[in-house]
Amino acid sequence: MTTTIDVSRLAALDVHVHLEHAGESTEADRKAAAYFKGGGPRDPDAMAEYYRSRNMAFVVFTVDETLSGMIRLSNDEVVAFAQKNPDVAIPFASINPHRGADGVREARRLIDGGVVKGLKLHPPVMEFYPNDRIAYPLYEVFAAAGLPVLFHTGHSGIGTGMRGGGGIRLKYGHPMPIDDVAVDFPDMPIILAHPSWPWQDEALSICLHKPQVYIDLSGWSPKYFPPQLVQYANTQLKHKMLFGSDFPLITPDRWLADFEKADFRDEVRPLILRENAIRLLGLAL
């Protein structure tokens, strides 16, 4: 798939956007909305226009899981949405490693067709550790294509407040197992999604130590960022931090309003908002 994104006009590039089912909500949807206190439009056309009207592009994906009970779209629906909106949308696949050979075949089909630009994984709801060899056949496919893999890390807003946390085990969100993946696939770009609370220092260490590892700042308002995250974003990791919202649960409008008030250096802001992601995703500057 060829995007028609004009990066010279971009105010920002959001690397973390979910394409959600716009119909009836589940208990997990309602609890997540309460946890994040708001959100944006779930209708796909309204979402695309939301970004277009703000001169923003975005990475978009589903989450291939059944544990949460949330209604999930398919990768092909994500691709169709991106093909309809190539001026703003960059599609990533999501494939549950537990699907085994079937998931690997789907990954190859999507990559060989040139229709996806990366992979989104959510270990807590997919129920696997990132360094479990069950996931390695998927990594091999994306590493061979030189495409990034984005991992949810840290606390999960999905399941928060539900009985037993909705069955979601937070241990799978610890970022340190991803260090093994970075060693075993040294040329595969890796994105640690979200401030990785309560393991922020571990995420910063991995990102500092491994050249191909980045951090996206989605899922939290910047006013709640741990101070060490802001410190490293302003200094040693200024070229490895990426703007992400977690739309529709958090909107760019809300995130950017709080980012404006946060203690980020002026010269670092454009790197986070667009320039780092443009380089990582191979878009022309």
N, C-alpha and C positions, 0 to 999 in steps of 0.2 A: 504494500500500500504506500502510495506517495502522498505525503502531507503537502499542503499548500500554505503552511504557516509562514507568515512574514515576520521573522524574528526582529526586524528593525523597528516594528511597530509595537512590540510586546511591552506592556507595563510589568508583567510578571508571568512566570510559568509555574503552574501548580502541579507538582509531581504526585499528588495523592488524592484522586477523585474516584468515588464509587458510583457506578451506574446501578441504580436500585430499581426494584420493582415498584411501580407507582400505584399499585392497587391497595388491597386491604393490608393493614399492618398486623404484625404478630406481637406477642408479648415482648419478645426480644427487641423489636423495633421500638416499641413504646418505652421500654426501660432505657434503651440507648438514647432516645430523644430527651428523656428526663435527665439523664446523666450529663449530656452535652448542652442542655439548656437552649434548645433552639434548632435551627437548621435552615437549609435552602430548599428550593423546589426539586421534587423527585421526578417530575415529568421530564423525559429526555430532551424534548424540544426547548422547554423552558430553561433547562440547565445549560444547553449549548448557547442559548441567547444570553443568559446571565453572563457567561464568560466573554462572549463576543462583544457585548456592549461595554465591557471593561477593558478591552484590548488585552485579554489574557488567553493563553493556551493551557492545556492540561493533559496529564496522563490519566487515562481512564481504564477501569477494570471492574470485574466482578470478584467474588470470593467463592471458590469451588469447595463448598462444605455443606453438611447437613446437620451438624451438631446443634447449632444455635436455633434451628427451626425457622430462620428467616428465609423468605422466598428469594432465591438467587437466579439471576439471569445466566445465560450460557456465554461462552467465549464468542460464539458466532454472532450473538446479539450485540455484544460489545463492539465487535469488528464492524457490523452493519451500521451501528451508530456512528463510529468513527469515519466510516466511508461516506456517510451522509454529511458529516461535519469536518472535513479534512483541514479546514482553516483554523480549527481550534483544538481538535482531539487527537491524541496519540495513544493508540490501544496497547495495553499489556494483556497477556493471557493470565489466567489463574488455573492451576491444575493441582489437584490434591495428590501428593505423592503416594497415597494409599491406593490410587487407581492402577499403579504398576505399569505394565506394558501398554495398556489402553491409553493411559495418560501420556506416555512417551510418544505414542503414535499421534495423538492429537497435537502435542507440542511440535513435532516434526511437520505435520500438515500445515499448521499455522505459520511456522517459520519459513518453510519452503514456499508457501504462497505469498510471503512478503507482507503479511497482514498484521503482524504484531511486532512490537519493538522492545519487549521485555516480559518478565514473569513476576507476578505478585503472589506471595505466599503468606499465610497467616497461621503460624504453627500452633497457637493455642486452640483455635477452632478446627484446625485440620488434625490436631492431636499427634504431633511428631516433633522430635528434636531436630533442628536444622542439620546437625552432623550425623543423623541416622542414615545409614547407607541406603535406606529405602528411597531417599530423595536424590541420590547421586546420579542415576540415569537421566533425571530431568536436568540437573545442573550440566551434565555433559552436553546435552543438546543446546542449551542456551550459551554455554561457554564456547562451543564450537562456532556459534553464530556471532559471538562477540556482543551479546545482548545482556543488559543488566537484570539482576534478580533483586527484588524488593521484598524484604522480610518485615512483618510486624514484629516489634520488640516492646517489652515492658508490659505494664498493666493493660488489661483489656476492658475497654468501655462496654463492649458487648458482653452481656451476662452480669454486669455489675448490678447488684440489688435483687437479682433473681434467686430463687431457692437453689442453694448449692452452687450459686454462680452460673446457673444454666448448664452445669456439667463441664464448664470450661476450666481447665487447669492452667493456672498462671505460670507454672514452672516452664512450660514450653516457650514462653516469651522471653526467657533470659537470653541476653545477646551473646554471652560467651561461647556457646556452641558454634556460633557463626564464625568465630575465629578459626575453627578447624576448616570450615568451608573455604575461607579466604586463603588458607595455606594450600589446600588441595586443588583449588581453582584460582591460581594467582593472577590470571589475566581476565577473569570474569568480573565485571563491575558489580558491586554489591551495595545496596542501599539499606541502612538500618532505619526503618520507619518509626517515627515518633521519638520524642524524648523518652528514654528507656527506663523511666522510673519504675521500680526503685533501684535500678542498676545503671544509673546514668554514667558513673565513673568507668564502668566496664566498657560501655559503648564508646566513650571518648577514647579510651585506651586502644581499642581495636581500630578505630578510625585513624588515630594518630600513627599506629604501628604498621597498618596494612595500606599500601598506596591506593588500592582499587576500591576501598571502602568509603562510603559517604553516609551522611545522616540527613534524613528529611525531618522537618520540624513540624509535622502535621499532628493533629489529634489533641493539641493543647493550645490554649491561648498563650501568646508570648509573655503575658504578664505573670504567668505561673512557671516560666522556665527556671530550672535550677541555676544558681549563679555561675557554676562552673561551666555549664553549657554556653552561656552568653560569653564568658571569658574566652573559651576556646574558639567560639565562632568569630570573635573579634581579632584573634591572633593566629595561632598555629593551624587552625582548621578552617580559616576563612574561605578557602577555595573548595571546601568539601561539605559545606552546609547548603541545603536545598529547601526552598519554600514549598510547603505542602499544607493543605487545609484540613483534609478528611471530609470534604464535601460529600453528601449533604448535611452531615452532622455538625460540622463547623464550616461557616461560609468564609470565603476570602475577605468579604467586607469586614466581618468581625475580627478575623486574624490580623489583617493589615492595620486596622485601627489600633489594635493593641501593640502591634509591632512598631508602629510609629512612636509610641510612648516608651518603648523598652530601650534599654541601654546598649544599643548597637551603634557602632561607629558609622559615620556617614559613608565612608569609602567601602564599607563592607555590605551595606544594604543592597546595592545593585547586584553584587555577587550572589547573595542569597536569593534574591527575588527572581533572577533570570539568568545571569551569565554562567553560573556553575552548571545549571541544568542544561542550558543550550550546548555547552561543551560536552557534558556527559552523554547526552542523547544524540550527539553528532549532527545537530542542526547548524546551519551556516550562520555565522555572525555577520 
